[in-house]
Amino acid sequence: MKLNSLLISSIFALTLPNIVSASSENKESNELDEPLTQVYATQYQAENWGLAMGVRRGDIPFAVDDDSVNDILPLIKFRNDYLFIDGMEAGAHIWKNENHQVNAYTRFRFVDIPLELQNESQSQAFDFGLQYRFIKGPWEADVAFMADSNKRSYGYSRTKYHWESGDWYLSPYAELNWKSADFNQFYYGLEQYDTSGGVEVNAGVTARYHLVSNLYLLGKFGVGRLEDDIVNLPTIDSQYQYESFFGFGFYPDSGKKRTPNSYSDSNSKFPPKADSDDEFIRVAHGWATPSNLNAILSWQTKTDPYNNQLTSVFYGTRLTETLFTLPIELYFTPGAVWHHDSEVQGNLAEGVVAIKAFYTFEIGPRWRLGVAEGLSYVSSVTHIEGTEMEEKGYKPSKLLNYLDFSLDVNMGDLFKSRNLSNMWMGYSIHHRSGIYEKSSAFGRIGGGSNYQTLYLQWHF
């Protein structure tokens, strides 16, 4: 009976937008040969970039003294023809057309437990699975089948509506989460009590308010209802969980309004230039330092006695040429990093996804200051990072916040060569940290690691 109700609820969530918008489904057959352009009902849906930071508050459903826990979360938004990143979820398109998508999908799973237990537990993480997604005007629906790293399965079906008026954007949503018995036994029974699988219901609204230029306020409020079998466990003392988020972010300026339903993929892309230089490749090599970020920025750097080194390659694609009407360029920049073996560690890999800002100024040749914010994940914890965590009594986290600070000079200006006008040479700090114990997403740790690098960056 439960299985039947799950199937019915999932089908209803996915077909609701189709029912509402069925009257607009009249297409000519010759249009099938034309390139597909996704048309959106709101600017928010059409935007292809954003960077935000805020505080999430989540209720703790367990039978403990603490009622809630707070997290600082950095959020990235990016979208192109191949993938999307939207805060704490992301996907790569396996197949898509104008209204339908099948995606390789990941979403962050929060586990709200007392703050003092989060470092040792580190039970919340990005899980992976397969997603089907439907978009029709302001309606959006999706269903995903997921599993954690130990193959405990779960899934969800979700429907949301996008509404925009003036400086306000609102998106009410409803979601059904169905969870397997082994998932519930681990995360709610804490491997001490047996329980069955079930369905959790969530609903809420996300909001955004345009303050000025590229600056926005962000908010979210939601409530979840745990299934009865979970609430009857001795480990649980609350059936309802409330979740909220408040922060600020940088997004495309919504001051120039378009007519409704005129937002499309083409609207959110910059027109190509004849001499386009809106992409780059950066190759860097760096050396670890036990010094913290403040010491490095004040020129009080110590040398790593084990000479741990890394080599990285970053790709960048320009998102905007201005921020707050200033000549500040933003780039979406994923990177691959290889940490070389040494006498204290083996070879290991690191993946980075970030948004980086550049400000160009002239003192003789052109110079650029850069700063990036993003996420970093390592296959194994580096020696320089693991040593610090051990000294501070933390369990290391593979996922950490990523920062990059750089200063470079234009090689064409420096050597008066037009052939080198798109080449920049510079210095950067490759930084991973846990935001001063303020985020359970990063293992609730303080500290991290720093590498000083030299690089060449070619724009094309």
C-alpha beads as a LAMMPS data file, in Angstrom:
LAMMPS data file: protein, C-alpha beads

460 atoms
459 bonds

1 atom types
1 bond types

-500.0 500.0 xlo xhi
-500.0 500.0 ylo yhi
-500.0 500.0 zlo zhi

Masses

1 110.0

Atoms # bond

1 1 1 0.000 0.000 0.000
2 1 1 2.826 2.396 0.853
3 1 1 4.508 1.646 -2.452
4 1 1 1.311 2.441 -4.363
5 1 1 0.871 5.750 -2.534
6 1 1 4.491 6.648 -3.283
7 1 1 4.022 6.004 -6.987
8 1 1 0.789 7.981 -7.090
9 1 1 2.295 10.953 -5.225
10 1 1 5.364 10.984 -7.469
11 1 1 3.269 10.869 -10.649
12 1 1 1.034 13.674 -9.343
13 1 1 4.040 15.884 -8.520
14 1 1 5.442 15.424 -12.011
15 1 1 2.185 15.815 -13.936
16 1 1 0.770 18.853 -12.119
17 1 1 2.724 21.385 -14.247
18 1 1 1.681 19.488 -17.401
19 1 1 -1.990 19.752 -16.431
20 1 1 -1.739 23.477 -15.680
21 1 1 0.095 24.289 -18.921
22 1 1 -1.493 21.759 -21.289
23 1 1 -3.308 24.457 -23.246
24 1 1 -0.009 25.847 -24.583
25 1 1 1.180 22.600 -26.168
26 1 1 0.487 23.420 -29.848
27 1 1 3.627 23.195 -32.032
28 1 1 4.238 23.020 -35.776
29 1 1 6.087 19.929 -36.991
30 1 1 8.698 21.944 -38.890
31 1 1 9.825 23.533 -35.607
32 1 1 11.373 20.218 -34.600
33 1 1 14.274 20.906 -36.911
34 1 1 15.015 24.315 -35.353
35 1 1 17.498 24.801 -32.498
36 1 1 15.776 24.572 -29.121
37 1 1 15.784 27.725 -26.997
38 1 1 14.629 27.350 -23.410
39 1 1 12.093 30.081 -22.557
40 1 1 11.590 30.986 -18.898
41 1 1 8.922 32.909 -17.018
42 1 1 11.287 34.739 -14.637
43 1 1 14.719 36.295 -14.685
44 1 1 15.772 34.042 -11.806
45 1 1 15.283 30.943 -13.958
46 1 1 17.187 32.449 -16.892
47 1 1 20.189 33.720 -14.920
48 1 1 23.400 31.823 -15.536
49 1 1 25.452 32.959 -12.536
50 1 1 25.320 33.954 -8.896
51 1 1 27.389 33.882 -5.701
52 1 1 25.909 34.062 -2.208
53 1 1 26.617 33.516 1.476
54 1 1 24.198 33.035 4.335
55 1 1 23.213 31.259 7.537
56 1 1 21.003 28.179 7.608
57 1 1 19.100 27.241 10.767
58 1 1 17.753 23.712 11.143
59 1 1 15.689 22.115 13.909
60 1 1 17.188 19.057 15.602
61 1 1 14.595 16.225 15.696
62 1 1 16.602 14.025 18.057
63 1 1 16.008 13.573 21.786
64 1 1 18.810 15.895 22.924
65 1 1 19.030 19.178 24.824
66 1 1 19.825 21.342 21.779
67 1 1 16.848 22.471 19.716
68 1 1 18.584 23.795 16.589
69 1 1 21.900 24.178 14.795
70 1 1 23.258 26.941 12.524
71 1 1 25.533 26.722 9.484
72 1 1 27.282 29.277 7.287
73 1 1 26.866 28.209 3.660
74 1 1 28.529 29.580 0.509
75 1 1 26.297 29.150 -2.552
76 1 1 27.225 29.127 -6.246
77 1 1 24.828 29.414 -9.169
78 1 1 25.972 28.539 -12.681
79 1 1 24.287 27.178 -15.779
80 1 1 25.306 26.390 -19.344
81 1 1 24.308 23.902 -22.040
82 1 1 25.954 20.989 -20.226
83 1 1 25.464 21.407 -16.486
84 1 1 23.907 23.443 -13.707
85 1 1 24.879 24.366 -10.155
86 1 1 22.204 25.839 -7.914
87 1 1 23.360 26.274 -4.339
88 1 1 23.538 22.880 -2.660
89 1 1 22.558 20.847 -5.727
90 1 1 24.035 20.329 -9.189
91 1 1 23.646 18.192 -12.275
92 1 1 25.157 17.300 -15.634
93 1 1 22.763 16.810 -18.545
94 1 1 22.672 13.275 -19.932
95 1 1 19.815 14.202 -22.257
96 1 1 17.544 17.224 -22.572
97 1 1 15.139 19.070 -24.838
98 1 1 13.083 22.225 -24.389
99 1 1 11.070 20.983 -21.413
100 1 1 12.648 17.732 -20.235
101 1 1 16.017 16.772 -18.747
102 1 1 17.699 13.604 -17.532
103 1 1 20.665 14.488 -15.340
104 1 1 23.483 12.904 -13.397
105 1 1 22.648 14.624 -10.151
106 1 1 24.030 15.500 -6.717
107 1 1 22.405 17.178 -3.745
108 1 1 23.647 17.988 -0.256
109 1 1 21.917 16.013 2.473
110 1 1 21.716 17.827 5.811
111 1 1 21.731 15.869 9.070
112 1 1 20.815 18.229 11.904
113 1 1 22.492 17.038 15.101
114 1 1 24.054 18.947 18.029
115 1 1 27.030 21.090 17.079
116 1 1 29.518 19.263 19.314
117 1 1 28.814 15.941 17.530
118 1 1 29.122 17.168 13.957
119 1 1 32.888 16.968 13.525
120 1 1 33.122 13.362 14.657
121 1 1 29.967 12.287 12.820
122 1 1 30.368 14.100 9.471
123 1 1 27.257 12.222 8.376
124 1 1 25.944 14.883 5.997
125 1 1 27.371 14.983 2.503
126 1 1 26.733 15.397 -1.206
127 1 1 24.927 12.272 -2.412
128 1 1 24.662 11.183 -6.040
129 1 1 21.965 9.746 -8.243
130 1 1 19.795 10.220 -11.323
131 1 1 17.289 13.047 -11.814
132 1 1 14.412 13.647 -14.222
133 1 1 13.436 17.320 -14.483
134 1 1 10.503 19.045 -16.200
135 1 1 10.314 22.814 -16.852
136 1 1 7.328 24.600 -18.357
137 1 1 7.118 28.374 -17.917
138 1 1 6.965 29.144 -14.182
139 1 1 6.374 25.487 -13.266
140 1 1 9.160 23.068 -12.450
141 1 1 9.014 19.464 -11.265
142 1 1 11.642 16.818 -10.711
143 1 1 12.155 13.358 -9.308
144 1 1 15.482 11.842 -8.264
145 1 1 16.754 8.487 -7.062
146 1 1 19.727 8.837 -4.723
147 1 1 22.080 6.887 -2.463
148 1 1 24.672 7.841 0.126
149 1 1 28.273 6.601 0.019
150 1 1 27.215 3.326 1.669
151 1 1 24.420 2.692 -0.866
152 1 1 21.583 3.544 1.515
153 1 1 18.897 4.509 -0.968
154 1 1 16.327 7.279 -0.920
155 1 1 14.648 9.631 -3.360
156 1 1 12.329 12.567 -3.731
157 1 1 9.698 14.146 -5.964
158 1 1 9.359 17.930 -5.940
159 1 1 7.171 20.589 -7.537
160 1 1 7.795 24.330 -7.365
161 1 1 6.460 27.504 -8.902
162 1 1 8.534 30.562 -9.871
163 1 1 6.941 33.995 -9.342
164 1 1 8.551 37.369 -9.941
165 1 1 7.239 40.928 -9.610
166 1 1 9.311 44.098 -9.408
167 1 1 12.216 43.474 -7.046
168 1 1 10.659 40.350 -5.522
169 1 1 11.129 36.712 -6.470
170 1 1 9.242 33.913 -4.660
171 1 1 9.242 30.163 -5.210
172 1 1 6.845 28.014 -3.150
173 1 1 7.645 24.297 -3.246
174 1 1 6.352 20.936 -2.049
175 1 1 8.452 17.793 -1.781
176 1 1 7.988 14.127 -0.905
177 1 1 11.071 12.249 0.324
178 1 1 10.853 8.477 0.336
179 1 1 13.518 6.633 2.324
180 1 1 14.549 2.998 2.521
181 1 1 14.558 1.043 5.766
182 1 1 18.363 0.917 5.971
183 1 1 18.497 4.692 5.412
184 1 1 16.083 5.329 8.283
185 1 1 17.777 2.801 10.573
186 1 1 21.138 4.511 10.139
187 1 1 20.184 8.199 10.184
188 1 1 17.234 8.099 12.610
189 1 1 17.541 4.805 14.479
190 1 1 21.293 5.460 14.805
191 1 1 21.920 1.738 14.107
192 1 1 20.391 0.940 17.502
193 1 1 16.728 0.542 16.560
194 1 1 15.020 -1.158 13.624
195 1 1 12.486 0.785 11.621
196 1 1 10.820 0.669 8.227
197 1 1 11.097 2.859 5.185
198 1 1 8.689 5.738 4.787
199 1 1 7.749 9.076 3.276
200 1 1 8.665 12.490 4.656
201 1 1 6.737 15.582 3.516
202 1 1 8.391 18.994 3.081
203 1 1 7.004 22.348 1.961
204 1 1 8.152 25.934 2.042
205 1 1 9.094 29.018 0.087
206 1 1 12.369 30.549 -1.083
207 1 1 12.584 34.306 -1.635
208 1 1 14.891 36.930 -3.087
209 1 1 14.735 40.727 -2.930
210 1 1 16.719 43.039 -5.200
211 1 1 18.413 45.767 -3.142
212 1 1 20.587 47.599 -5.659
213 1 1 22.582 46.759 -8.781
214 1 1 23.947 43.205 -8.317
215 1 1 23.119 42.921 -4.598
216 1 1 20.198 40.803 -3.347
217 1 1 18.803 39.586 -0.036
218 1 1 17.994 35.868 0.134
219 1 1 15.647 33.935 2.379
220 1 1 14.020 30.552 2.811
221 1 1 11.532 28.994 5.201
222 1 1 10.417 25.379 5.179
223 1 1 8.821 22.731 7.346
224 1 1 9.187 18.963 7.194
225 1 1 7.041 16.217 8.699
226 1 1 8.705 12.920 9.626
227 1 1 6.737 9.712 9.163
228 1 1 5.059 8.148 12.214
229 1 1 7.398 5.123 12.381
230 1 1 10.370 7.471 12.770
231 1 1 8.707 9.618 15.431
232 1 1 8.025 6.503 17.534
233 1 1 11.760 5.775 17.813
234 1 1 13.352 6.489 21.240
235 1 1 15.986 8.612 19.463
236 1 1 13.423 11.109 18.082
237 1 1 11.315 13.626 20.012
238 1 1 9.874 15.875 17.292
239 1 1 7.793 15.082 14.223
240 1 1 8.154 18.513 12.616
241 1 1 11.406 20.150 11.547
242 1 1 11.628 23.825 10.637
243 1 1 14.382 25.115 8.383
244 1 1 15.301 28.695 7.496
245 1 1 18.012 30.537 5.597
246 1 1 18.961 34.206 5.406
247 1 1 21.820 35.726 3.454
248 1 1 22.924 37.990 0.645
249 1 1 24.194 37.373 -2.849
250 1 1 25.443 38.796 -6.120
251 1 1 23.404 38.088 -9.254
252 1 1 22.729 39.779 -12.612
253 1 1 21.139 43.207 -12.170
254 1 1 17.357 42.907 -12.476
255 1 1 16.940 46.680 -12.860
256 1 1 16.377 46.357 -16.610
257 1 1 13.052 44.549 -16.751
258 1 1 11.857 42.526 -19.699
259 1 1 8.281 41.678 -20.558
260 1 1 6.938 38.518 -18.869
261 1 1 7.867 35.150 -20.409
262 1 1 10.654 36.735 -22.495
263 1 1 13.570 35.296 -20.571
264 1 1 15.538 32.663 -22.459
265 1 1 18.958 31.078 -22.645
266 1 1 19.972 33.612 -25.272
267 1 1 18.957 36.505 -22.997
268 1 1 21.377 35.411 -20.302
269 1 1 24.468 35.100 -22.482
270 1 1 26.848 37.838 -23.490
271 1 1 27.154 38.608 -27.216
272 1 1 30.391 37.205 -28.642
273 1 1 33.187 39.593 -29.522
274 1 1 35.256 39.428 -32.669
275 1 1 38.386 39.248 -30.521
276 1 1 36.742 37.360 -27.666
277 1 1 38.915 36.697 -24.611
278 1 1 36.153 35.475 -22.326
279 1 1 37.755 32.113 -21.494
280 1 1 41.072 31.231 -19.903
281 1 1 43.364 28.384 -18.961
282 1 1 45.557 28.786 -15.888
283 1 1 48.474 26.469 -15.115
284 1 1 50.036 26.816 -11.661
285 1 1 52.619 25.163 -9.450
286 1 1 52.752 25.748 -5.719
287 1 1 54.427 24.966 -2.427
288 1 1 52.740 24.234 0.902
289 1 1 53.247 26.451 3.922
290 1 1 52.266 25.787 7.561
291 1 1 51.506 29.522 7.923
292 1 1 47.897 30.656 8.178
293 1 1 46.292 33.092 5.772
294 1 1 46.852 36.150 7.971
295 1 1 50.573 35.382 8.248
296 1 1 50.904 34.944 4.478
297 1 1 49.148 38.235 3.729
298 1 1 51.449 40.003 6.202
299 1 1 54.582 38.475 4.581
300 1 1 55.424 36.232 7.547
301 1 1 55.422 32.917 5.705
302 1 1 57.124 29.764 6.965
303 1 1 58.509 27.013 4.734
304 1 1 57.066 23.505 4.786
305 1 1 59.923 21.241 5.991
306 1 1 58.654 18.389 3.779
307 1 1 58.393 20.545 0.640
308 1 1 54.897 19.352 -0.297
309 1 1 53.891 20.673 -3.729
310 1 1 50.910 20.824 -6.068
311 1 1 50.259 21.461 -9.751
312 1 1 46.889 22.769 -10.926
313 1 1 45.008 23.503 -14.135
314 1 1 41.983 25.815 -14.035
315 1 1 39.530 26.688 -16.784
316 1 1 37.546 29.923 -16.678
317 1 1 34.549 31.303 -18.561
318 1 1 33.444 34.899 -18.136
319 1 1 30.090 35.547 -16.488
320 1 1 30.023 39.350 -16.498
321 1 1 32.372 42.243 -17.277
322 1 1 31.005 44.521 -14.538
323 1 1 29.891 44.257 -10.928
324 1 1 28.075 47.206 -9.323
325 1 1 28.843 49.047 -12.619
326 1 1 32.567 48.764 -11.752
327 1 1 35.060 47.070 -14.121
328 1 1 35.126 43.860 -12.077
329 1 1 35.004 40.691 -14.177
330 1 1 33.539 37.472 -12.809
331 1 1 34.508 34.015 -14.076
332 1 1 33.177 30.563 -13.347
333 1 1 36.345 28.540 -12.827
334 1 1 36.532 24.787 -12.137
335 1 1 39.969 23.289 -11.572
336 1 1 41.877 20.020 -11.230
337 1 1 44.748 19.862 -8.736
338 1 1 47.420 17.188 -8.339
339 1 1 49.229 16.974 -5.005
340 1 1 52.627 15.364 -5.572
341 1 1 53.948 12.605 -3.359
342 1 1 56.582 13.360 -0.732
343 1 1 58.167 11.565 2.185
344 1 1 55.016 12.172 4.261
345 1 1 52.181 11.684 1.733
346 1 1 51.318 9.912 -1.496
347 1 1 49.913 11.398 -4.679
348 1 1 46.361 12.672 -4.314
349 1 1 43.827 14.617 -6.348
350 1 1 41.727 17.686 -5.619
351 1 1 38.743 19.125 -7.465
352 1 1 37.652 22.754 -7.201
353 1 1 34.636 24.722 -8.399
354 1 1 34.570 28.476 -7.801
355 1 1 33.619 31.938 -9.016
356 1 1 36.510 34.388 -9.304
357 1 1 36.516 38.186 -9.543
358 1 1 39.252 40.206 -11.276
359 1 1 39.893 43.945 -10.953
360 1 1 42.321 45.436 -13.497
361 1 1 44.393 48.566 -12.864
362 1 1 47.415 50.204 -14.471
363 1 1 50.725 51.066 -12.848
364 1 1 52.865 51.021 -15.957
365 1 1 51.638 47.650 -17.312
366 1 1 48.189 46.297 -16.504
367 1 1 47.867 44.496 -13.174
368 1 1 44.982 42.438 -11.800
369 1 1 43.824 41.618 -8.299
370 1 1 41.780 38.443 -8.049
371 1 1 39.745 36.668 -5.384
372 1 1 37.763 33.432 -5.713
373 1 1 35.171 31.691 -3.545
374 1 1 34.082 28.094 -3.972
375 1 1 34.280 24.469 -2.862
376 1 1 37.234 22.080 -2.754
377 1 1 37.222 18.289 -2.406
378 1 1 40.319 16.112 -1.954
379 1 1 40.596 12.363 -2.529
380 1 1 42.691 12.121 0.666
381 1 1 43.588 14.742 3.243
382 1 1 47.000 16.313 2.617
383 1 1 49.777 16.077 5.184
384 1 1 49.897 19.834 5.765
385 1 1 46.162 19.838 6.497
386 1 1 46.005 16.592 8.436
387 1 1 48.807 17.650 10.764
388 1 1 46.999 20.845 11.723
389 1 1 43.720 18.986 12.274
390 1 1 45.468 16.474 14.525
391 1 1 47.064 19.248 16.578
392 1 1 43.686 20.943 17.048
393 1 1 41.841 17.699 17.788
394 1 1 39.621 17.742 14.686
395 1 1 38.586 14.903 12.427
396 1 1 39.621 16.136 8.935
397 1 1 37.052 16.874 6.241
398 1 1 37.651 16.179 2.553
399 1 1 35.147 18.888 1.554
400 1 1 36.148 22.427 2.541
401 1 1 35.567 26.021 1.562
402 1 1 37.957 27.254 -1.147
403 1 1 39.537 30.698 -1.488
404 1 1 42.047 31.988 -4.021
405 1 1 43.855 35.334 -3.821
406 1 1 45.979 36.437 -6.751
407 1 1 48.005 39.261 -8.257
408 1 1 49.190 39.083 -11.865
409 1 1 50.671 41.287 -14.570
410 1 1 49.994 41.360 -18.298
411 1 1 52.921 39.856 -20.204
412 1 1 52.163 41.792 -23.391
413 1 1 52.420 45.108 -21.567
414 1 1 55.502 44.001 -19.667
415 1 1 57.459 42.926 -22.753
416 1 1 55.696 45.289 -25.189
417 1 1 54.581 42.320 -27.283
418 1 1 51.165 42.209 -28.916
419 1 1 51.435 38.419 -29.219
420 1 1 51.468 38.156 -25.414
421 1 1 48.599 40.575 -24.768
422 1 1 46.343 37.724 -23.571
423 1 1 48.966 36.180 -21.277
424 1 1 49.151 36.980 -17.561
425 1 1 51.808 35.863 -15.075
426 1 1 51.133 35.927 -11.378
427 1 1 51.192 34.750 -7.785
428 1 1 48.267 33.202 -5.926
429 1 1 47.337 31.654 -2.593
430 1 1 45.477 28.321 -2.818
431 1 1 43.450 28.123 0.408
432 1 1 41.169 25.465 1.954
433 1 1 39.410 25.972 5.283
434 1 1 36.333 25.182 7.364
435 1 1 35.157 28.797 7.995
436 1 1 36.182 28.920 11.671
437 1 1 33.996 25.987 12.816
438 1 1 30.890 27.781 11.510
439 1 1 29.751 25.140 9.004
440 1 1 28.871 21.483 9.469
441 1 1 29.048 21.155 5.675
442 1 1 32.822 21.386 6.119
443 1 1 33.049 19.098 9.146
444 1 1 32.692 21.879 11.742
445 1 1 36.459 22.444 11.773
446 1 1 38.724 25.468 12.066
447 1 1 41.885 25.837 10.003
448 1 1 42.888 24.173 6.765
449 1 1 45.827 24.466 4.378
450 1 1 47.624 27.032 2.236
451 1 1 49.807 26.777 -0.857
452 1 1 51.664 29.637 -2.518
453 1 1 51.661 29.241 -6.294
454 1 1 53.094 30.830 -9.423
455 1 1 51.035 30.662 -12.594
456 1 1 50.541 31.546 -16.231
457 1 1 47.026 32.386 -17.407
458 1 1 46.103 32.558 -21.096
459 1 1 42.846 34.181 -22.249
460 1 1 41.242 33.162 -25.519

Bonds

1 1 1 2
2 1 2 3
3 1 3 4
4 1 4 5
5 1 5 6
6 1 6 7
7 1 7 8
8 1 8 9
9 1 9 10
10 1 10 11
11 1 11 12
12 1 12 13
13 1 13 14
14 1 14 15
15 1 15 16
16 1 16 17
17 1 17 18
18 1 18 19
19 1 19 20
20 1 20 21
21 1 21 22
22 1 22 23
23 1 23 24
24 1 24 25
25 1 25 26
26 1 26 27
27 1 27 28
28 1 28 29
29 1 29 30
30 1 30 31
31 1 31 32
32 1 32 33
33 1 33 34
34 1 34 35
35 1 35 36
36 1 36 37
37 1 37 38
38 1 38 39
39 1 39 40
40 1 40 41
41 1 41 42
42 1 42 43
43 1 43 44
44 1 44 45
45 1 45 46
46 1 46 47
47 1 47 48
48 1 48 49
49 1 49 50
50 1 50 51
51 1 51 52
52 1 52 53
53 1 53 54
54 1 54 55
55 1 55 56
56 1 56 57
57 1 57 58
58 1 58 59
59 1 59 60
60 1 60 61
61 1 61 62
62 1 62 63
63 1 63 64
64 1 64 65
65 1 65 66
66 1 66 67
67 1 67 68
68 1 68 69
69 1 69 70
70 1 70 71
71 1 71 72
72 1 72 73
73 1 73 74
74 1 74 75
75 1 75 76
76 1 76 77
77 1 77 78
78 1 78 79
79 1 79 80
80 1 80 81
81 1 81 82
82 1 82 83
83 1 83 84
84 1 84 85
85 1 85 86
86 1 86 87
87 1 87 88
88 1 88 89
89 1 89 90
90 1 90 91
91 1 91 92
92 1 92 93
93 1 93 94
94 1 94 95
95 1 95 96
96 1 96 97
97 1 97 98
98 1 98 99
99 1 99 100
100 1 100 101
101 1 101 102
102 1 102 103
103 1 103 104
104 1 104 105
105 1 105 106
106 1 106 107
107 1 107 108
108 1 108 109
109 1 109 110
110 1 110 111
111 1 111 112
112 1 112 113
113 1 113 114
114 1 114 115
115 1 115 116
116 1 116 117
117 1 117 118
118 1 118 119
119 1 119 120
120 1 120 121
121 1 121 122
122 1 122 123
123 1 123 124
124 1 124 125
125 1 125 126
126 1 126 127
127 1 127 128
128 1 128 129
129 1 129 130
130 1 130 131
131 1 131 132
132 1 132 133
133 1 133 134
134 1 134 135
135 1 135 136
136 1 136 137
137 1 137 138
138 1 138 139
139 1 139 140
140 1 140 141
141 1 141 142
142 1 142 143
143 1 143 144
144 1 144 145
145 1 145 146
146 1 146 147
147 1 147 148
148 1 148 149
149 1 149 150
150 1 150 151
151 1 151 152
152 1 152 153
153 1 153 154
154 1 154 155
155 1 155 156
156 1 156 157
157 1 157 158
158 1 158 159
159 1 159 160
160 1 160 161
161 1 161 162
162 1 162 163
163 1 163 164
164 1 164 165
165 1 165 166
166 1 166 167
167 1 167 168
168 1 168 169
169 1 169 170
170 1 170 171
171 1 171 172
172 1 172 173
173 1 173 174
174 1 174 175
175 1 175 176
176 1 176 177
177 1 177 178
178 1 178 179
179 1 179 180
180 1 180 181
181 1 181 182
182 1 182 183
183 1 183 184
184 1 184 185
185 1 185 186
186 1 186 187
187 1 187 188
188 1 188 189
189 1 189 190
190 1 190 191
191 1 191 192
192 1 192 193
193 1 193 194
194 1 194 195
195 1 195 196
196 1 196 197
197 1 197 198
198 1 198 199
199 1 199 200
200 1 200 201
201 1 201 202
202 1 202 203
203 1 203 204
204 1 204 205
205 1 205 206
206 1 206 207
207 1 207 208
208 1 208 209
209 1 209 210
210 1 210 211
211 1 211 212
212 1 212 213
213 1 213 214
214 1 214 215
215 1 215 216
216 1 216 217
217 1 217 218
218 1 218 219
219 1 219 220
220 1 220 221
221 1 221 222
222 1 222 223
223 1 223 224
224 1 224 225
225 1 225 226
226 1 226 227
227 1 227 228
228 1 228 229
229 1 229 230
230 1 230 231
231 1 231 232
232 1 232 233
233 1 233 234
234 1 234 235
235 1 235 236
236 1 236 237
237 1 237 238
238 1 238 239
239 1 239 240
240 1 240 241
241 1 241 242
242 1 242 243
243 1 243 244
244 1 244 245
245 1 245 246
246 1 246 247
247 1 247 248
248 1 248 249
249 1 249 250
250 1 250 251
251 1 251 252
252 1 252 253
253 1 253 254
254 1 254 255
255 1 255 256
256 1 256 257
257 1 257 258
258 1 258 259
259 1 259 260
260 1 260 261
261 1 261 262
262 1 262 263
263 1 263 264
264 1 264 265
265 1 265 266
266 1 266 267
267 1 267 268
268 1 268 269
269 1 269 270
270 1 270 271
271 1 271 272
272 1 272 273
273 1 273 274
274 1 274 275
275 1 275 276
276 1 276 277
277 1 277 278
278 1 278 279
279 1 279 280
280 1 280 281
281 1 281 282
282 1 282 283
283 1 283 284
284 1 284 285
285 1 285 286
286 1 286 287
287 1 287 288
288 1 288 289
289 1 289 290
290 1 290 291
291 1 291 292
292 1 292 293
293 1 293 294
294 1 294 295
295 1 295 296
296 1 296 297
297 1 297 298
298 1 298 299
299 1 299 300
300 1 300 301
301 1 301 302
302 1 302 303
303 1 303 304
304 1 304 305
305 1 305 306
306 1 306 307
307 1 307 308
308 1 308 309
309 1 309 310
310 1 310 311
311 1 311 312
312 1 312 313
313 1 313 314
314 1 314 315
315 1 315 316
316 1 316 317
317 1 317 318
318 1 318 319
319 1 319 320
320 1 320 321
321 1 321 322
322 1 322 323
323 1 323 324
324 1 324 325
325 1 325 326
326 1 326 327
327 1 327 328
328 1 328 329
329 1 329 330
330 1 330 331
331 1 331 332
332 1 332 333
333 1 333 334
334 1 334 335
335 1 335 336
336 1 336 337
337 1 337 338
338 1 338 339
339 1 339 340
340 1 340 341
341 1 341 342
342 1 342 343
343 1 343 344
344 1 344 345
345 1 345 346
346 1 346 347
347 1 347 348
348 1 348 349
349 1 349 350
350 1 350 351
351 1 351 352
352 1 352 353
353 1 353 354
354 1 354 355
355 1 355 356
356 1 356 357
357 1 357 358
358 1 358 359
359 1 359 360
360 1 360 361
361 1 361 362
362 1 362 363
363 1 363 364
364 1 364 365
365 1 365 366
366 1 366 367
367 1 367 368
368 1 368 369
369 1 369 370
370 1 370 371
371 1 371 372
372 1 372 373
373 1 373 374
374 1 374 375
375 1 375 376
376 1 376 377
377 1 377 378
378 1 378 379
379 1 379 380
380 1 380 381
381 1 381 382
382 1 382 383
383 1 383 384
384 1 384 385
385 1 385 386
386 1 386 387
387 1 387 388
388 1 388 389
389 1 389 390
390 1 390 391
391 1 391 392
392 1 392 393
393 1 393 394
394 1 394 395
395 1 395 396
396 1 396 397
397 1 397 398
398 1 398 399
399 1 399 400
400 1 400 401
401 1 401 402
402 1 402 403
403 1 403 404
404 1 404 405
405 1 405 406
406 1 406 407
407 1 407 408
408 1 408 409
409 1 409 410
410 1 410 411
411 1 411 412
412 1 412 413
413 1 413 414
414 1 414 415
415 1 415 416
416 1 416 417
417 1 417 418
418 1 418 419
419 1 419 420
420 1 420 421
421 1 421 422
422 1 422 423
423 1 423 424
424 1 424 425
425 1 425 426
426 1 426 427
427 1 427 428
428 1 428 429
429 1 429 430
430 1 430 431
431 1 431 432
432 1 432 433
433 1 433 434
434 1 434 435
435 1 435 436
436 1 436 437
437 1 437 438
438 1 438 439
439 1 439 440
440 1 440 441
441 1 441 442
442 1 442 443
443 1 443 444
444 1 444 445
445 1 445 446
446 1 446 447
447 1 447 448
448 1 448 449
449 1 449 450
450 1 450 451
451 1 451 452
452 1 452 453
453 1 453 454
454 1 454 455
455 1 455 456
456 1 456 457
457 1 457 458
458 1 458 459
459 1 459 460
